[in-house]
């Protein structure tokens, strides 16, 4: 069987990861001299509590080469493993993919390890991991799975609405003057992931408008065709539920996954961030 490895930015709910036996390499989070592994020794709730207590953001780093090798090693030792497919957050925003490539290159040749750059993140990555795992369970070959993932990269739509630019300013991604002006004007920027890079696609003047804009934009992209859809949020379950309910009335999706945004991504976007992800299969 082909086994799937990913990283903790994929935002796929824990139940689905467990169901498909997906192995997750955690992003590393460091508050001063205290180091944590996302999803292992640090929960999202603990992360927000620590940020509030410290009044500054932690440092983050991709899973190390050693962490990836620790994920690959038992899979290679399993006689049922035919191959390993390691799927990760875009290399344009993180060193995670490169770390996986180097780790794979230092491992045994058999069973082979193939790395794949999703050119996405959050549930954009999560949906790719989920489809790859579903196909692997059916016994579909690695070349066919990779061809499918390449097609998904073109179809995946990911949009985020930021509620507060404080985290962006603290992380250095947004200038202090820009963050202050946006705060005074109550501007809510909306971002997308395009070819593996973050791009600004719009600005609105209120939280309600931002949530409506997320819904409208994704619905326009998906049209009325069958779709797979997710809502992601950073410490904002009520807003996420509002968006989920609105999407449920307008998209042809059998299920809308709601998931909390990875700490490794939320550290740059901030609490209150809400996102939508979808594609037409």
C-alpha positions as CSV (number, residue, x, y, z in Angstrom):
1,X,0.0,0.0,0.0
2,X,1.1,3.6,-0.7
3,X,1.4,5.5,2.6
4,X,0.9,9.2,2.9
5,X,2.9,11.7,4.9
6,X,2.1,15.4,5.3
7,X,2.8,18.3,7.7
8,X,0.7,19.9,10.4
9,X,-0.3,22.9,8.2
10,X,-2.7,20.6,6.3
11,X,-5.6,21.3,8.6
12,X,-7.3,18.0,7.9
13,X,-9.4,17.0,10.9
14,X,-7.7,14.5,13.2
15,X,-10.5,11.9,12.6
16,X,-9.8,11.8,8.8
17,X,-6.0,11.7,9.4
18,X,-6.5,8.7,11.7
19,X,-9.0,7.0,9.4
20,X,-6.5,7.1,6.5
21,X,-3.4,6.4,8.6
22,X,-1.8,9.6,7.4
23,X,1.5,10.5,9.2
24,X,1.9,14.1,10.2
25,X,5.3,15.9,10.7
26,X,4.7,18.7,13.1
27,X,5.7,22.4,12.6
28,X,8.0,23.5,15.5
29,X,7.0,26.5,17.6
30,X,9.3,28.2,20.0
31,X,8.4,30.7,22.8
32,X,11.6,32.1,24.1
33,X,13.5,29.0,25.4
34,X,10.5,26.7,25.3
35,X,10.1,24.5,22.2
36,X,6.9,22.8,21.1
37,X,5.6,20.6,18.3
38,X,2.3,21.6,16.8
39,X,-0.5,19.1,17.5
40,X,1.9,17.1,19.7
41,X,3.0,19.2,22.6
42,X,1.1,22.4,21.7
43,X,-2.6,22.8,21.0
44,X,-4.2,25.7,19.2
45,X,-5.9,26.9,22.4
46,X,-2.5,26.8,24.3
47,X,-0.9,28.7,21.5
48,X,-3.3,31.7,21.7
49,X,-3.0,31.7,25.5
50,X,0.7,31.9,25.3
51,X,0.7,34.7,22.7
52,X,-1.7,36.7,24.9
53,X,0.6,36.1,28.0
54,X,3.8,36.9,26.2
55,X,2.3,39.7,24.0
56,X,4.5,38.6,21.1
57,X,4.6,35.9,18.6
58,X,6.8,32.8,18.8
59,X,9.3,31.7,16.2
60,X,8.2,28.9,13.9
61,X,10.3,26.5,11.9
62,X,9.5,23.7,9.4
63,X,9.8,20.0,10.5
64,X,13.5,19.2,10.6
65,X,15.2,16.6,8.3
66,X,15.4,14.4,11.4
67,X,11.7,14.7,12.1
68,X,10.8,13.7,8.5
69,X,13.2,10.8,8.7
70,X,11.6,9.7,11.9
71,X,8.2,9.7,10.1
72,X,9.6,7.8,7.1
73,X,11.6,5.2,8.9
74,X,8.8,3.0,10.4
75,X,6.9,3.2,7.1
76,X,9.9,1.9,5.2
77,X,10.3,-0.8,7.7
78,X,6.7,-1.9,7.3
79,X,6.6,-4.8,4.7
80,X,3.1,-3.7,3.6
81,X,4.5,-0.3,2.4
82,X,4.9,-0.2,-1.4
83,X,5.8,3.5,-1.6
84,X,5.6,6.7,0.5
85,X,4.1,9.9,-0.9
86,X,5.0,13.0,1.1
87,X,2.7,16.0,0.4
88,X,3.4,19.4,1.8
89,X,2.7,23.1,2.1
90,X,3.9,25.2,-0.8
91,X,7.7,25.7,-0.9
92,X,7.1,29.4,-1.8
93,X,5.9,30.1,1.8
94,X,7.8,27.5,3.9
95,X,10.9,25.4,3.9
96,X,8.9,22.3,4.8
97,X,8.9,20.9,1.3
98,X,12.6,21.3,0.9
99,X,13.2,19.7,4.3
100,X,11.1,16.7,3.2
101,X,13.1,16.5,-0.1
102,X,16.4,16.4,1.7
103,X,15.2,13.9,4.2
104,X,13.8,11.6,1.5
105,X,17.1,11.8,-0.4
106,X,19.0,10.4,2.7
107,X,16.7,7.4,3.2
108,X,16.7,3.9,1.8
109,X,15.9,3.7,-1.9
110,X,13.2,1.1,-1.3
111,X,10.4,1.5,-0.7
112,X,10.7,4.8,-2.7
113,X,9.7,8.2,-1.2
114,X,8.2,10.7,-3.5
115,X,7.7,14.3,-2.4
116,X,5.0,16.6,-3.7
117,X,4.7,20.4,-3.4
118,X,1.0,21.2,-3.1
119,X,1.5,24.9,-4.0
120,X,-1.2,25.4,-1.4
121,X,-1.7,25.1,2.4
122,X,-4.3,24.6,5.0
123,X,-7.2,22.6,3.6
124,X,-6.0,23.2,0.1
125,X,-3.2,20.9,1.1
126,X,-5.6,18.9,3.3
127,X,-7.9,18.0,0.4
128,X,-4.9,16.8,-1.7
129,X,-3.8,14.6,1.2
130,X,-7.3,13.3,1.6
131,X,-7.7,12.4,-2.1
132,X,-4.3,10.8,-2.2
133,X,-5.1,8.7,0.8
134,X,-8.5,7.7,-0.6
135,X,-6.9,6.6,-3.9
136,X,-4.1,4.8,-2.1
137,X,-6.7,2.8,-0.1
138,X,-8.3,1.7,-3.4
139,X,-4.9,0.4,-4.7
140,X,-4.5,3.1,-7.3
141,X,-0.9,3.4,-8.6
142,X,1.4,6.2,-7.6
143,X,1.7,7.8,-11.1
144,X,-2.1,8.1,-11.3
145,X,-2.2,9.6,-7.8
146,X,0.5,12.2,-8.8
147,X,-1.4,13.1,-12.0
148,X,-4.5,13.7,-9.9
149,X,-2.6,15.9,-7.4
150,X,-1.3,18.0,-10.3
151,X,-4.8,18.5,-11.6
152,X,-6.0,19.5,-8.1
153,X,-3.3,22.1,-7.8
154,X,-4.9,23.9,-10.8
155,X,-8.5,23.5,-9.4
156,X,-8.0,24.3,-5.7
157,X,-9.4,27.7,-4.5
158,X,-8.3,29.1,-1.2
159,X,-9.4,32.4,0.3
160,X,-8.7,34.0,3.7
161,X,-10.2,37.0,5.4
162,X,-8.0,38.6,8.1
163,X,-9.8,40.1,11.0
164,X,-6.9,41.9,12.6
165,X,-3.5,42.8,11.2
166,X,-1.8,42.8,14.6
167,X,-0.3,39.4,14.1
168,X,0.9,40.3,10.6
169,X,2.6,43.4,12.1
170,X,4.1,41.4,15.0
171,X,5.4,38.8,12.6
172,X,6.9,41.4,10.3
173,X,4.6,40.5,7.3
174,X,2.7,43.9,7.6
175,X,4.2,47.3,8.4
176,X,3.1,49.1,11.6
177,X,1.7,52.1,9.8
178,X,-0.3,49.9,7.4
179,X,-1.7,47.8,10.3
180,X,-2.7,51.0,12.2
181,X,-4.4,52.5,9.2
182,X,-6.3,49.3,8.4
183,X,-7.4,49.1,12.1
184,X,-8.6,52.7,12.1
185,X,-10.6,52.2,8.9
186,X,-11.8,48.7,9.9
187,X,-10.4,47.3,6.7
188,X,-10.5,43.5,6.4
189,X,-8.1,42.3,3.7
190,X,-8.9,39.1,1.7
191,X,-6.1,36.9,0.5
192,X,-5.8,34.0,-1.9
193,X,-3.1,31.4,-2.5
194,X,-2.1,31.7,-6.1
195,X,0.7,29.5,-7.6
196,X,1.9,28.9,-4.1
197,X,2.0,32.6,-3.1
198,X,-0.2,34.8,-1.0
199,X,-2.0,37.5,-3.0
200,X,-4.4,40.3,-2.0
201,X,-7.7,39.9,-3.8
202,X,-9.8,42.5,-2.0
203,X,-10.6,44.7,1.0
204,X,-13.9,45.2,2.7
205,X,-14.9,47.5,5.6
206,X,-16.6,45.2,8.0
207,X,-16.6,41.7,9.4
208,X,-20.0,40.9,8.0
209,X,-18.9,42.1,4.5
210,X,-15.8,40.0,4.8
211,X,-17.7,36.8,5.6
212,X,-20.1,37.5,2.8
213,X,-17.3,38.2,0.4
214,X,-15.7,34.8,1.2
215,X,-18.9,33.0,0.5
216,X,-19.7,34.9,-2.7
217,X,-16.2,34.5,-4.1
218,X,-16.0,30.8,-3.6
219,X,-19.5,30.2,-4.9
220,X,-18.6,32.1,-8.0
221,X,-15.6,29.9,-8.6
222,X,-17.4,26.6,-7.9
223,X,-20.6,27.6,-9.8
224,X,-23.4,25.0,-9.3
225,X,-21.2,22.0,-10.1
226,X,-20.5,19.3,-7.5
227,X,-17.7,20.4,-5.1
228,X,-15.6,19.5,-2.1
229,X,-15.6,22.4,0.4
230,X,-14.1,23.4,3.7
231,X,-14.2,26.3,6.1
232,X,-11.2,27.1,8.2
233,X,-10.8,29.5,11.1
234,X,-8.3,30.8,13.6
235,X,-10.0,30.8,17.0
236,X,-13.3,32.0,15.4
237,X,-15.8,29.1,15.5
238,X,-18.9,31.3,15.4
239,X,-17.8,33.1,12.2
240,X,-16.8,29.8,10.7
241,X,-20.2,28.3,11.4
242,X,-21.9,31.4,9.8
243,X,-19.9,30.9,6.6
244,X,-20.5,27.1,6.6
245,X,-24.3,27.7,6.9
246,X,-24.2,30.2,4.1
247,X,-22.2,27.9,1.8
248,X,-24.5,24.9,2.6
249,X,-27.4,26.8,1.0
250,X,-25.4,27.6,-2.1
251,X,-22.9,24.9,-3.0
252,X,-23.4,21.4,-4.2
253,X,-21.2,19.7,-1.6
254,X,-22.2,16.5,0.3
255,X,-20.2,17.7,3.3
256,X,-18.5,20.9,4.4
257,X,-15.5,20.3,6.6
258,X,-14.9,22.8,9.3
259,X,-11.4,22.9,10.7
260,X,-9.1,25.1,12.9
261,X,-6.3,26.8,11.1
262,X,-2.8,25.5,11.8
263,X,-0.8,27.4,14.3
264,X,2.0,27.5,11.8
265,X,-0.2,29.5,9.5
266,X,-2.3,31.4,12.1
267,X,0.9,32.8,13.6
268,X,1.1,35.1,10.5
269,X,-2.6,35.7,9.9
270,X,-3.9,36.1,13.4
271,X,-7.0,35.1,15.4
272,X,-10.3,35.8,13.8
273,X,-9.0,34.8,10.4
274,X,-11.6,32.8,8.5
275,X,-11.0,31.0,5.2
276,X,-12.8,28.9,2.6
277,X,-11.4,26.2,0.4
278,X,-13.1,24.4,-2.4
279,X,-12.7,22.7,-5.8
280,X,-14.8,20.9,-8.4
281,X,-13.7,17.3,-8.5
